[in-house]
Amino acid sequence: MRRRAIDKPAGGALYWGREETMDRRTGQGFVALFVLGCLLFNYPMLELFERPVLVAGVPLIYAYLFGAWALLIALGALIARRME
């Protein structure tokens, strides 16, 4: 049976019959994560790691990019887990 918009509780989204809400702290956490990602992948930070150095046989800039990417994914998972 299809649910109408009027059945949806205030402040939450109806998804497959259950209510999911994102509290204010979780939303702020995702915004902070976005800002951190913008800072990590912007010019000044990337310039710091643009050196002719190898880390375990991988250029430093590549190690930094994949490390920062993995960090953002892990932090996003922690923030999303707080929603449960």
N, C-alpha and C positions, 0 to 999 in steps of 0.2 A: 504494500500500500504506500502510496506517495504521501509524504508529509508536506503540509503547507507551511509557508513562512510564519504564519501566526502561531504555529505549534513550537517554534523555536524559542527557548528561554532567553531572556535579556542577558547580554554579555557573553554568550557562548555560541558555539557553532554546533549544529546537529550533524553528526557524521555517522552513518550506518546505525542510527538508532541510539547513539549515546552522546552525551554532551561533553564537549571538550572546551575548556577555557584556558586562556593563557593569562596568567597573572601579570601584574605590572613589572615585577622584578625579572620575569622571564623575558618579556619584551625588551626591557632595558638591557638585559644581558646579550640578546641578539644584536641590538644596536651597537653596543660596545664591541662585540666581536667583529662586526662589519668595519667599525672605525679602526680596530687593531689590524684587520686585514688590509685596509687601505694604507696604513702606515708601514706595514711590513713589506708590501709590494710596490712601494713608491720609490722615487729616485734616490733620496739620500741613503736609505737603508741598502738598496741594491748596490750602490756605489761602494759601500763599505766592504762588500764581499766580492767585488770584482778584482780578484788578485790571481796571479799565476801560481796558485797553491793547489795541491791535490790532497783530498781527504779520502783515505782508503781507495785511492785510484780514481776518484771522481773530482772534477773541478769544484772548487769551493762554492762558486755561485750556484751550481746545481744542487749541491748538498744543502745549502741555505734555502733554496726555493722549495725543495721537497720537504725539508724539516719544518719550515714555516707553514707549508700547506698541511702537513700532518698535524701540527699543533692546532691549527684552526679547526680541523675536522674533529679532533679530540675535545676541544673546548665546546664546539657546537653540540657534540653528543652529551657532554655533561650538562649543558644548559637545557637541552631537550629532555634529558632524564628528569630534571627538576619538575617538568610539567606533569609527570605521571603521578 
